[in-house]
Amino acid sequence: MSDRIALSGVTVNAPDALVLARFYAELTDGVARGGSHWATVTGPHGSLAFQQVADFRPPVWPDGDVPMQLHLDFLVDDLDATGARAVAAGATLLEFQPNSDHCFVYTDPVGHPFCLSTWGLPTLSEDVAEEE
């Protein structure tokens, strides 16, 4: 036994877990499995889980009554091509785009914001991490 903690995954709330899992499976070339209460997407670069919540209210970004609780970032090569693919799958391109030189913000079919970005996930340098 050890005291090691490893991230196992991320679970996203949804009105229907499998419906939202299917959207992300289409977006990421993954495979959706499960049912309306709990579903997962496993793809070539990771996995996500989805759970049904009875009182789901979609977040409103950037400001709103229901704030964003999380957003997902997807690394892409071509913002236009992947944006068209996301919209065809059911995503909505948002009007407010704070980083449109390298990133576009969309919402999934139930309102969760996500980004398609040509920048990889920023990481903290050792100097920054030590300052916290």
C-alpha positions as CSV (number, residue, x, y, z in Angstrom):
1,M,0.0,0.0,0.0
2,S,1.1,3.6,-0.6
3,D,-0.3,7.1,-0.2
4,R,-0.2,7.7,-4.0
5,I,-3.2,9.4,-5.6
6,A,-3.7,9.0,-9.3
7,L,-6.4,10.8,-11.3
8,S,-8.8,8.2,-12.6
9,G,-11.0,10.4,-14.7
10,V,-13.4,13.2,-14.9
11,T,-17.2,12.9,-14.6
12,V,-19.6,15.4,-16.1
13,N,-23.2,16.0,-15.1
14,A,-25.8,15.6,-17.7
15,P,-29.6,15.2,-18.1
16,D,-28.9,11.9,-19.9
17,A,-25.5,10.4,-19.5
18,L,-25.5,8.3,-22.6
19,V,-26.7,11.0,-25.0
20,L,-23.9,13.3,-23.9
21,A,-21.4,10.5,-24.0
22,R,-22.3,9.8,-27.6
23,F,-21.7,13.5,-28.5
24,Y,-18.2,13.3,-27.0
25,A,-17.6,9.9,-28.6
26,E,-18.4,11.5,-32.0
27,L,-16.2,14.5,-31.3
28,T,-13.2,12.4,-30.2
29,D,-13.5,9.3,-32.3
30,G,-14.2,7.4,-29.1
31,V,-16.6,4.7,-28.0
32,A,-19.6,5.5,-25.8
33,R,-20.9,2.8,-23.4
34,G,-23.4,2.8,-20.6
35,G,-26.9,4.0,-20.1
36,S,-28.9,7.1,-19.3
37,H,-27.7,7.2,-15.7
38,W,-24.0,6.5,-16.2
39,A,-21.9,6.3,-19.3
40,T,-18.3,6.6,-20.4
41,V,-16.4,7.6,-23.5
42,T,-13.1,5.9,-24.2
43,G,-11.0,7.3,-27.0
44,P,-7.5,7.2,-28.4
45,H,-6.3,9.9,-25.9
46,G,-8.3,9.3,-22.7
47,S,-11.7,8.8,-21.3
48,L,-14.6,10.8,-19.7
49,A,-17.5,9.7,-17.6
50,F,-21.0,11.1,-17.5
51,Q,-23.7,10.9,-14.8
52,Q,-27.3,11.8,-15.0
53,V,-28.6,14.4,-12.5
54,A,-32.3,15.0,-12.2
55,D,-32.2,18.7,-11.7
56,F,-29.5,19.5,-14.3
57,R,-29.3,23.1,-15.3
58,P,-26.9,24.1,-18.0
59,P,-24.1,26.5,-17.1
60,V,-24.1,29.9,-18.8
61,W,-20.7,31.2,-19.9
62,P,-19.0,33.6,-19.4
63,D,-21.5,35.0,-16.9
64,G,-24.9,33.7,-15.7
65,D,-27.1,32.4,-13.0
66,V,-25.5,28.9,-13.3
67,P,-21.8,29.4,-13.5
68,M,-19.4,27.1,-15.4
69,Q,-18.2,24.4,-13.1
70,L,-15.6,23.0,-15.5
71,H,-14.6,23.1,-19.2
72,L,-12.8,20.6,-21.3
73,D,-9.9,21.5,-23.6
74,F,-9.2,19.6,-26.8
75,L,-5.9,20.0,-28.7
76,V,-6.5,20.3,-32.4
77,D,-4.4,21.0,-35.5
78,D,-7.0,23.0,-37.5
79,L,-9.5,25.2,-35.7
80,D,-11.8,25.6,-38.7
81,A,-12.0,22.0,-39.7
82,T,-12.5,20.7,-36.1
83,G,-14.9,23.5,-35.4
84,A,-17.1,22.5,-38.3
85,R,-16.9,18.9,-37.1
86,A,-18.0,19.9,-33.6
87,V,-20.9,22.0,-34.8
88,A,-22.0,19.1,-37.1
89,A,-22.0,16.8,-34.0
90,G,-24.2,19.2,-32.1
91,A,-21.9,21.8,-30.5
92,T,-22.6,25.6,-30.5
93,L,-19.9,28.1,-31.2
94,L,-20.2,30.9,-28.5
95,E,-20.3,34.5,-29.4
96,F,-17.7,35.5,-26.8
97,Q,-14.2,34.3,-27.9
98,P,-11.4,35.7,-25.6
99,N,-8.6,33.8,-27.3
100,S,-9.6,33.4,-30.9
101,D,-6.0,33.5,-32.2
102,H,-5.5,29.9,-30.9
103,C,-8.7,28.8,-29.3
104,F,-12.5,28.7,-29.9
105,V,-15.1,28.1,-27.2
106,Y,-18.2,26.0,-27.8
107,T,-20.9,24.4,-25.7
108,D,-21.8,20.8,-25.9
109,P,-25.5,19.9,-26.5
110,V,-26.4,20.4,-22.8
111,G,-24.5,23.7,-22.3
112,H,-21.0,22.7,-20.9
113,P,-18.3,24.9,-22.4
114,F,-15.3,23.3,-24.1
115,C,-12.4,24.6,-26.1
116,L,-10.8,23.5,-29.3
117,S,-7.3,24.9,-29.1
118,T,-4.0,24.8,-31.0
119,W,-2.1,25.3,-27.8
120,G,-1.4,22.3,-25.5
121,L,-2.4,22.4,-21.9
122,P,-0.3,25.0,-20.1
123,T,1.8,23.5,-17.3
124,L,3.3,25.2,-14.3
125,S,7.1,25.6,-14.1
126,E,8.8,24.5,-10.9
127,D,9.3,28.2,-10.0
128,V,5.6,29.0,-10.3
129,A,4.5,25.8,-8.5
130,E,6.8,26.7,-5.6
131,E,5.2,30.2,-5.2
132,E,1.7,28.8,-4.5
